[in-house]
Amino acid sequence: QSDFLHFPFPVSRHGAATMDEKVHVEDEEGCITRNMVQKMCAETEGCYETPELNTKLELQHRGICEIRNLEEYVNVSWLYLQQNGIEVIENIGHMAKLRGLYLNGNEICQLQNLENHKDLKHLSVDENNIESLEGIECCRNLEQFTAKGNAIEDIKPLAECKSLRSLNLVRNKIVNAEETLKILSSLPGLGVLYMKGNPFVSKMKDYRKHVIHTCKKLQFLDDRPVYDWERRFVQAWKKGGNKALDEERKRHNAEKLEKANKELEKWKQAREEMKAKLDAQRKMEETKNYKSKIESPVKLVELLPSEKAEVEKQKREDTRKVEHKRSGKADENKLKVMWKGGVGVREIPDDKGRITKILPYGTEVDVIKMGRFWTKHSLGWSRTFAGEEPVFGRIVMQNPEPKPEPTIRYRRTRRDKQLDPPSECKQKWDNWMDKRLQQECRNCCFDFELVCQRLKTEMQTLGEGDRADELTPAECRHRVLAIDRIQQEKDEFMDGFDPDDLNWDDEEMPWHE
């Protein structure tokens, strides 16, 4: 009874394991059992309890040392046995439909018992103890073979695998470079090859060039792809050495530059066509809008000369007093704003007063008091004259002429049009400064001295006194012109179409020149 205490056998009711129980346990230890396979099929998605219906078996990481009890699984196409302790490939000859066999991380020393698997496509035996590839020659339809991390010294049996497309022999003991290149040249469809970690790779001069020249259809070698231009370089090097290689490189660079110039010309032509198309669309829309404005009468303002302003004001007051006596209600004295650039409404009649809003062309207001320079209306105070033109006038009905669209941008002088604003700016402007500059210009009606003073004060509070000292009214004026120019060019080139369709690069657009 004490003899059985040291063995992991099931114990009977009398305290000792029977001989039948010992034999049964020894047969199952380290082997594939039917219960193991049935349990795996029940837990794995895509597997069935009926053996004949299964096309794959996943038996990795299960401590298997011997393959057995798989006779019922005759339709298996993919067999996974990685990370086990298998020493011999056996008992899978009945799987005639086998396409993929994965035996990574086992103790296999020899490729054997593969005669019945002539249609095998994928074979993986990484991290085993294989020293020779004898036995693989029967797999004539093999397409992918990986055997990295073994002790392989000779690859002659691979010469029979003419269908091989991918070969991985990393970290083996291949020494003979000439024989290896000869075997690789006999594989016409080889497209992917990994040979790093073998002794002949580090000892062979120009290893990559020789392999690329030997394998005509190779697309990937070790750590990077094989490009067409690299194959051209290798062919030139094989014919004329380094001198021919340098000439081929110069020829390749010239062709690359010519191709880039053609693409640039094509892009410029497409941009010009798109610009012409957009210009035609804009002209058509302008013509349509002009016709619609002529056909429908709208309210306009008849400008009054400065000497008649007081007379008209007195007439309106007298008329309002008379109607007030008749009906007891004062009539609304409504006028329209008529300045193209908009009228700034201030809290007090002073140029330094805060601007509350900008009235666009055609806004109706109630005029309360009209002076020589300032006019008080229902929204606040505004200038009586915009330049030499009066701002306020009475409403009349007539057919209009086309008017330009309102804008609040800075109105350029003749000198501004002769300057190049980006080149005049001497300071680096960031997004925050541009945003604050535009806000202050609108608040101060483009009084650049006042704008510069306010920007300096705000920059000094933020701790940027050095940049604030360099800021001048002329610098602010040049930056406003530059922002306006960039915005106009963006609207002109980018409005109405998607630049991604032409593969445009924003850095190559005209506003970066």
C-alpha positions as CSV (number, residue, x, y, z in Angstrom):
1,Q,0.0,0.0,0.0
2,S,2.9,2.3,0.7
3,D,4.3,1.7,-2.7
4,F,1.4,3.5,-4.3
5,L,1.5,6.6,-2.1
6,H,4.1,8.3,-4.2
7,F,2.1,8.0,-7.5
8,P,-0.7,10.3,-8.5
9,F,-3.1,7.4,-9.1
10,P,-6.8,7.5,-7.9
11,V,-7.2,5.6,-4.7
12,S,-9.8,2.9,-4.3
13,R,-12.2,2.5,-1.4
14,H,-9.7,0.2,0.4
15,G,-7.0,3.0,0.2
16,A,-4.9,1.6,-2.6
17,A,-5.0,2.2,-6.4
18,T,-5.9,-0.8,-8.5
19,M,-3.7,-2.0,-11.4
20,D,-6.5,-1.2,-14.0
21,E,-6.8,2.3,-12.7
22,K,-3.0,2.8,-12.9
23,V,-2.8,1.7,-16.6
24,H,-5.8,3.9,-17.4
25,V,-4.1,7.0,-16.0
26,E,-0.8,6.3,-17.6
27,D,-2.4,6.0,-21.0
28,E,-4.1,9.5,-20.6
29,E,-1.2,11.4,-19.1
30,G,0.3,13.9,-21.6
31,C,-1.9,12.6,-24.4
32,I,-4.9,13.9,-26.3
33,T,-8.1,12.4,-24.9
34,R,-11.6,12.3,-26.4
35,N,-13.0,14.1,-23.4
36,M,-10.4,16.9,-23.9
37,V,-11.3,17.4,-27.5
38,Q,-15.0,17.3,-26.9
39,K,-14.7,19.9,-24.1
40,M,-12.6,22.1,-26.4
41,C,-15.2,21.9,-29.2
42,A,-17.9,22.8,-26.7
43,E,-16.0,25.9,-25.5
44,T,-14.7,27.1,-28.9
45,E,-16.9,29.1,-31.3
46,G,-17.2,27.4,-34.7
47,C,-16.6,23.9,-33.4
48,Y,-19.1,21.1,-33.0
49,E,-19.6,18.1,-30.7
50,T,-19.9,15.8,-33.7
51,P,-16.3,15.0,-34.7
52,E,-17.0,14.8,-38.5
53,L,-18.4,18.3,-38.6
54,N,-15.2,20.0,-37.3
55,T,-12.9,21.8,-39.7
56,K,-10.4,23.1,-37.1
57,L,-9.0,21.9,-33.7
58,E,-7.4,24.3,-31.2
59,L,-5.3,22.3,-28.8
60,Q,-2.6,24.7,-27.9
61,H,-1.2,25.2,-24.4
62,R,-2.6,21.9,-23.0
63,G,0.6,20.0,-22.0
64,I,0.3,17.4,-24.8
65,C,3.3,15.1,-25.4
66,E,1.8,12.7,-27.8
67,I,-0.8,13.0,-30.6
68,R,-3.6,10.4,-30.5
69,N,-7.4,9.8,-30.4
70,L,-8.1,12.1,-33.3
71,E,-9.2,9.3,-35.7
72,E,-12.8,10.5,-35.8
73,Y,-11.8,14.0,-36.9
74,V,-11.3,13.3,-40.6
75,N,-12.5,16.7,-42.0
76,V,-10.1,18.9,-40.1
77,S,-8.4,21.5,-42.3
78,W,-6.6,23.6,-39.6
79,L,-4.8,21.9,-36.6
80,Y,-3.3,24.1,-33.9
81,L,-0.9,22.4,-31.5
82,Q,1.4,25.3,-30.4
83,Q,3.2,25.5,-27.0
84,N,3.0,21.8,-26.0
85,G,5.6,19.1,-25.5
86,I,5.2,17.1,-28.7
87,E,8.3,15.3,-29.9
88,V,7.0,13.3,-33.0
89,I,4.5,14.3,-35.7
90,E,2.2,11.2,-35.8
91,N,-1.4,9.9,-36.0
92,I,-2.6,12.7,-38.3
93,G,-2.3,10.8,-41.6
94,H,-6.1,10.4,-41.8
95,M,-6.6,14.2,-42.1
96,A,-6.5,14.3,-45.9
97,K,-8.0,17.7,-46.1
98,L,-5.4,19.3,-43.8
99,R,-4.4,22.8,-45.1
100,G,-2.6,24.3,-42.0
101,L,-0.5,22.7,-39.4
102,Y,0.9,24.8,-36.5
103,L,3.5,23.1,-34.2
104,N,5.3,26.2,-32.7
105,G,7.0,25.8,-29.3
106,N,7.3,22.0,-29.1
107,E,10.2,19.5,-28.9
108,I,10.1,18.2,-32.5
109,C,13.5,17.1,-33.9
110,Q,12.5,15.9,-37.4
111,L,9.8,16.5,-40.0
112,Q,8.2,13.2,-40.6
113,N,4.8,11.4,-41.4
114,L,3.8,14.2,-43.8
115,E,3.4,11.9,-46.9
116,N,-0.4,12.0,-46.8
117,H,-0.5,15.8,-46.7
118,K,0.4,16.7,-50.2
119,D,-2.2,19.6,-50.2
120,L,-0.7,21.2,-47.1
121,K,-0.5,25.0,-47.6
122,H,0.8,26.3,-44.2
123,L,3.3,24.7,-42.0
124,S,4.8,26.4,-38.9
125,V,7.4,24.7,-36.7
126,D,9.0,27.7,-34.9
127,E,11.0,27.3,-31.7
128,N,11.6,23.5,-32.0
129,N,14.8,21.4,-32.2
130,I,14.8,20.7,-35.9
131,E,18.3,20.3,-37.5
132,S,17.3,19.1,-40.9
133,L,14.4,19.7,-43.3
134,E,14.3,16.2,-44.6
135,G,10.7,15.0,-45.0
136,I,9.3,18.4,-46.2
137,E,9.9,17.5,-49.9
138,C,6.6,15.6,-50.0
139,C,4.7,18.8,-49.4
140,R,5.0,20.0,-52.9
141,N,2.0,22.5,-52.6
142,L,3.4,24.2,-49.5
143,E,3.0,28.0,-49.8
144,Q,4.0,29.3,-46.4
145,F,6.8,27.7,-44.2
146,T,8.2,29.2,-41.0
147,A,10.9,27.5,-39.0
148,K,12.6,30.3,-37.0
149,G,14.5,29.6,-33.8
150,N,15.7,26.1,-34.8
151,A,19.1,24.5,-35.6
152,I,18.7,24.1,-39.4
153,E,22.0,24.0,-41.4
154,D,20.9,22.9,-44.8
155,I,17.8,23.9,-46.9
156,K,18.2,21.5,-49.9
157,P,14.9,19.8,-49.3
158,L,13.1,23.1,-50.0
159,A,14.0,22.8,-53.7
160,E,11.1,20.5,-54.2
161,C,8.6,23.0,-52.8
162,K,8.1,25.0,-56.0
163,S,4.9,26.6,-54.8
164,L,6.5,28.3,-51.8
165,R,5.7,32.0,-51.5
166,S,6.7,32.9,-47.9
167,L,9.8,31.5,-46.1
168,N,10.9,32.3,-42.6
169,L,14.3,30.9,-41.4
170,V,15.3,33.5,-38.9
171,R,17.8,32.5,-36.2
172,N,19.0,29.2,-37.6
173,K,22.6,27.9,-38.4
174,I,22.8,28.2,-42.1
175,V,26.4,28.8,-43.2
176,N,26.8,28.1,-46.9
177,A,25.8,31.2,-48.8
178,E,26.3,30.0,-52.3
179,E,24.2,26.9,-51.8
180,T,21.4,28.9,-50.1
181,L,21.2,31.3,-53.0
182,K,21.1,28.4,-55.4
183,I,18.1,26.9,-53.5
184,L,16.3,30.2,-53.3
185,S,16.7,30.8,-57.1
186,S,14.9,27.5,-57.7
187,L,11.7,28.8,-56.0
188,P,10.1,30.9,-58.7
189,G,7.1,32.2,-56.7
190,L,9.0,33.3,-53.5
191,G,7.8,36.8,-52.5
192,V,8.5,37.1,-48.8
193,L,11.8,36.0,-47.2
194,Y,13.2,36.3,-43.7
195,M,16.9,35.1,-43.2
196,K,18.3,37.4,-40.5
197,G,20.1,35.7,-37.6
198,N,21.9,33.2,-39.7
199,P,25.8,33.1,-39.8
200,F,26.0,33.6,-43.6
201,V,24.0,36.9,-43.5
202,S,26.6,38.7,-41.4
203,K,29.6,37.3,-43.3
204,M,28.3,37.8,-46.8
205,K,29.1,41.2,-48.4
206,D,26.2,42.9,-50.1
207,Y,23.8,40.3,-48.8
208,R,20.6,42.2,-49.7
209,K,21.7,42.9,-53.2
210,H,22.6,39.3,-54.0
211,V,19.3,38.0,-52.6
212,I,17.2,40.5,-54.5
213,H,19.1,39.7,-57.7
214,T,18.6,35.9,-57.1
215,C,14.9,36.0,-56.3
216,K,13.2,37.8,-59.2
217,K,9.7,38.1,-57.6
218,L,10.8,39.0,-54.1
219,Q,8.6,41.7,-52.6
220,F,9.8,41.8,-49.0
221,L,13.2,40.9,-47.5
222,D,13.8,40.8,-43.7
223,D,12.8,44.2,-42.4
224,R,11.6,46.2,-45.3
225,P,9.9,45.9,-48.8
226,V,11.7,45.5,-52.1
227,Y,10.7,48.5,-54.3
228,D,11.0,48.6,-58.1
229,W,13.6,51.3,-57.9
230,E,15.7,49.2,-55.6
231,R,15.6,46.3,-58.0
232,R,16.7,48.6,-60.8
233,F,19.6,49.7,-58.7
234,V,20.6,46.0,-58.0
235,Q,20.4,45.2,-61.7
236,A,22.6,48.1,-62.6
237,W,25.1,47.2,-59.8
238,K,25.2,43.6,-61.0
239,K,26.0,44.7,-64.5
240,G,28.5,47.6,-64.0
241,G,29.3,47.8,-60.3
242,N,29.2,50.9,-58.2
243,K,29.7,53.3,-61.1
244,A,26.7,52.0,-62.9
245,L,24.8,52.1,-59.6
246,D,25.5,55.9,-59.2
247,E,24.4,56.6,-62.8
248,E,21.2,54.7,-62.2
249,R,20.5,56.7,-59.1
250,K,21.0,60.0,-60.9
251,R,18.6,58.8,-63.7
252,H,16.1,57.8,-61.1
253,N,16.3,61.2,-59.3
254,A,15.8,63.0,-62.6
255,E,12.7,60.9,-63.4
256,K,11.3,61.5,-60.0
257,L,11.8,65.3,-60.4
258,E,10.2,65.3,-63.8
259,K,7.2,63.4,-62.5
260,A,6.9,65.9,-59.6
261,N,7.0,68.8,-62.1
262,K,4.3,67.2,-64.2
263,E,2.1,66.7,-61.2
264,L,2.6,70.3,-60.2
265,E,1.7,71.5,-63.7
266,K,-1.4,69.3,-63.6
267,W,-2.3,70.8,-60.3
268,K,-1.9,74.4,-61.5
269,Q,-4.0,73.7,-64.6
270,A,-6.7,72.2,-62.4
271,R,-6.6,75.2,-60.1
272,E,-6.9,77.6,-63.1
273,E,-9.8,75.6,-64.5
274,M,-11.6,75.7,-61.1
275,K,-10.9,79.4,-60.8
276,A,-12.4,80.1,-64.2
277,K,-15.4,78.0,-63.4
278,L,-16.0,79.8,-60.1
279,D,-15.6,83.2,-61.8
280,A,-18.2,82.3,-64.4
281,Q,-20.6,81.2,-61.6
282,R,-20.1,84.4,-59.7
283,K,-20.7,86.5,-62.8
284,M,-23.9,84.6,-63.5
285,E,-25.1,85.1,-60.0
286,E,-24.3,88.8,-60.0
287,T,-26.2,89.2,-63.3
288,K,-29.2,87.4,-61.8
289,N,-29.2,89.4,-58.6
290,Y,-28.9,92.7,-60.6
291,K,-31.9,91.8,-62.8
292,S,-34.0,90.9,-59.7
293,K,-33.1,94.2,-58.0
294,I,-34.1,96.2,-61.0
295,E,-37.4,94.4,-61.4
296,S,-38.5,94.9,-57.8
297,P,-38.6,98.5,-56.4
298,V,-37.1,99.0,-52.9
299,K,-36.8,101.8,-50.4
300,L,-33.7,104.0,-50.7
301,V,-32.5,107.2,-49.1
302,E,-32.3,110.4,-50.8
303,L,-29.2,112.2,-49.5
304,L,-29.7,115.7,-48.2
305,P,-27.1,118.5,-48.6
306,S,-25.8,119.8,-45.3
307,E,-27.4,123.3,-45.7
308,K,-30.9,121.7,-45.9
309,A,-30.6,119.5,-42.9
310,E,-31.8,122.1,-40.4
311,V,-34.7,123.1,-42.6
312,E,-35.9,119.5,-43.0
313,K,-35.6,119.0,-39.2
314,Q,-37.7,122.1,-38.5
315,K,-40.4,120.9,-41.0
316,R,-40.6,117.5,-39.3
317,E,-40.9,119.1,-35.9
318,D,-43.7,121.4,-37.1
319,T,-45.6,118.5,-38.7
320,R,-45.3,116.4,-35.6
321,K,-46.7,119.3,-33.4
322,V,-49.7,119.8,-35.7
323,E,-50.6,116.1,-35.8
324,H,-50.1,115.8,-32.1
325,K,-52.7,118.5,-31.6
326,R,-55.1,116.6,-34.0
327,S,-54.8,113.1,-32.7
328,G,-53.0,113.5,-29.4
329,K,-50.1,111.2,-30.6
330,A,-46.7,112.2,-31.9
331,D,-45.8,110.8,-35.4
332,E,-42.6,108.8,-35.7
333,N,-39.9,110.7,-37.5
334,K,-38.0,107.8,-39.2
335,L,-34.9,108.2,-41.3
336,K,-32.5,105.7,-42.9
337,V,-28.7,105.3,-42.5
338,M,-26.9,105.7,-45.8
339,W,-23.2,105.1,-45.3
340,K,-21.7,102.2,-47.3
341,G,-19.3,101.1,-44.6
342,G,-21.8,101.2,-41.7
343,V,-22.3,103.8,-39.0
344,G,-20.8,103.4,-35.5
345,V,-23.2,104.0,-32.7
346,R,-21.6,105.5,-29.6
347,E,-22.7,106.1,-26.0
348,I,-21.6,109.7,-26.0
349,P,-20.9,112.3,-28.9
350,D,-17.2,111.8,-28.7
351,D,-14.7,110.0,-31.0
352,K,-13.1,108.3,-27.9
353,G,-16.5,107.0,-26.7
354,R,-17.2,103.3,-26.7
355,I,-18.9,101.9,-29.9
356,T,-22.0,99.9,-29.0
357,K,-22.8,98.5,-32.5
358,I,-22.4,99.1,-36.2
359,L,-25.5,100.0,-38.2
360,P,-25.5,98.5,-41.7
361,Y,-26.8,100.3,-44.8
362,G,-30.5,100.8,-44.8
363,T,-31.2,100.7,-41.0
364,E,-34.2,102.8,-39.9
365,V,-33.8,104.9,-36.8
366,D,-35.7,107.7,-35.1
367,V,-33.8,111.0,-35.3
368,I,-34.1,113.0,-32.1
369,K,-31.4,115.7,-32.5
370,M,-29.2,116.5,-35.5
371,G,-26.2,118.7,-34.9
372,R,-23.3,119.8,-37.1
373,F,-21.1,116.9,-36.2
374,W,-23.1,114.5,-34.2
375,T,-26.7,113.2,-34.5
376,K,-28.7,111.7,-31.6
377,H,-31.2,109.0,-32.6
378,S,-33.1,106.2,-31.0
379,L,-30.0,103.9,-30.7
380,G,-27.5,106.4,-29.5
381,W,-25.1,108.9,-31.1
382,S,-23.6,108.7,-34.6
383,R,-21.5,111.0,-36.9
384,T,-23.7,113.4,-39.0
385,F,-21.3,113.1,-41.9
386,A,-19.2,110.1,-43.1
387,G,-16.3,111.8,-44.8
388,E,-17.9,114.4,-47.0
389,E,-21.2,112.6,-47.4
390,P,-24.2,113.1,-45.0
391,V,-25.3,110.0,-43.1
392,F,-29.1,110.6,-42.7
393,G,-31.8,111.3,-45.3
394,R,-35.5,110.8,-45.8
395,I,-37.1,107.7,-47.4
396,V,-38.3,107.8,-51.0
397,M,-39.4,105.1,-53.5
398,Q,-37.5,104.6,-56.8
399,N,-35.9,101.9,-58.9
400,P,-32.4,101.3,-57.5
401,E,-29.1,100.8,-59.1
402,P,-26.9,97.8,-58.0
403,K,-25.1,98.6,-54.7
404,P,-22.0,96.9,-53.5
405,E,-22.4,94.6,-50.5
406,P,-21.8,96.1,-47.1
407,T,-18.4,95.5,-45.4
408,I,-16.7,96.5,-42.2
409,R,-13.2,96.0,-43.5
410,Y,-10.6,98.7,-43.5
411,R,-10.9,100.9,-46.6
412,R,-7.5,101.0,-48.3
413,T,-5.9,104.2,-49.5
414,R,-3.9,104.5,-52.7
415,R,-0.6,104.0,-50.8
416,D,-2.0,100.8,-49.1
417,K,-2.6,99.3,-52.6
418,Q,1.1,99.8,-53.5
419,L,2.4,98.1,-50.4
420,D,3.1,94.4,-49.7
421,P,1.6,94.0,-46.2
422,P,3.2,90.7,-45.2
423,S,6.7,92.1,-46.0
424,E,6.0,95.3,-44.1
425,C,5.1,93.5,-40.8
426,K,8.2,93.4,-38.6
427,Q,6.7,91.6,-35.6
428,K,5.5,88.1,-35.2
429,W,1.7,88.1,-34.9
430,D,0.0,85.1,-33.2
431,N,-3.7,84.2,-33.4
432,W,-4.5,85.9,-30.1
433,M,-3.0,89.2,-31.3
434,D,-4.8,89.0,-34.6
435,K,-8.1,88.4,-32.9
436,R,-7.6,91.3,-30.5
437,L,-6.4,93.6,-33.3
438,Q,-9.6,93.0,-35.3
439,Q,-11.8,93.5,-32.3
440,E,-10.1,96.8,-31.4
441,C,-10.2,98.0,-35.0
442,R,-14.0,97.6,-35.1
443,N,-14.4,99.2,-31.6
444,C,-12.2,102.2,-32.6
445,C,-13.4,102.6,-36.2
446,F,-9.8,101.8,-37.5
447,D,-8.2,104.6,-35.4
448,F,-4.8,102.8,-35.4
449,E,-3.2,105.1,-32.8
450,L,-6.0,104.3,-30.3
451,V,-5.9,100.6,-31.3
452,C,-2.1,100.4,-30.8
453,Q,-2.4,102.1,-27.4
454,R,-5.1,99.6,-26.2
455,L,-3.1,96.6,-27.5
456,K,0.0,97.8,-25.7
457,T,-1.9,98.2,-22.4
458,E,-3.4,94.7,-22.7
459,M,0.0,93.1,-23.6
460,Q,1.8,94.8,-20.7
461,T,-0.8,93.3,-18.3
462,L,-0.1,89.9,-19.7
463,G,3.7,90.3,-19.1
464,E,4.7,90.9,-22.7
465,G,6.2,94.3,-22.3
466,D,9.1,93.7,-24.7
467,R,6.7,93.0,-27.6
468,A,4.4,95.8,-26.6
469,D,7.3,98.4,-26.8
470,E,8.0,97.4,-30.5
471,L,4.3,97.8,-31.5
472,T,3.5,100.9,-33.6
473,P,0.3,102.2,-35.3
474,A,2.0,101.6,-38.7
475,E,2.6,98.0,-37.7
476,C,-1.1,97.5,-36.7
477,R,-2.1,99.1,-40.1
478,H,0.1,96.7,-42.1
479,R,-1.1,93.7,-40.2
480,V,-4.8,94.6,-40.9
481,L,-4.0,94.8,-44.6
482,A,-2.2,91.5,-44.4
483,I,-5.1,89.8,-42.7
484,D,-7.5,91.3,-45.3
485,R,-5.4,90.1,-48.2
486,I,-5.1,86.6,-46.8
487,Q,-8.8,86.3,-46.2
488,Q,-9.6,87.6,-49.8
489,E,-7.2,85.1,-51.3
490,K,-8.7,82.2,-49.3
491,D,-12.2,83.2,-50.3
492,E,-11.1,83.4,-53.9
493,F,-9.3,80.1,-54.2
494,M,-11.0,77.9,-51.6
495,D,-14.7,78.8,-51.8
496,G,-17.0,76.5,-53.7
497,F,-14.9,73.3,-54.0
498,D,-13.1,70.7,-51.9
499,P,-9.3,71.0,-52.1
500,D,-8.9,67.3,-51.1
501,D,-10.2,66.3,-54.5
502,L,-7.0,67.8,-56.1
503,N,-4.6,66.7,-53.3
504,W,-3.7,70.3,-52.5
505,D,-1.2,71.1,-49.8
506,D,-2.1,74.2,-47.8
507,E,1.5,75.3,-47.5
508,E,1.7,75.6,-51.4
509,M,-1.3,78.0,-51.6
510,P,-0.6,81.6,-52.7
511,W,-1.2,83.2,-49.3
512,H,2.0,81.4,-48.0
513,E,4.2,82.9,-50.7
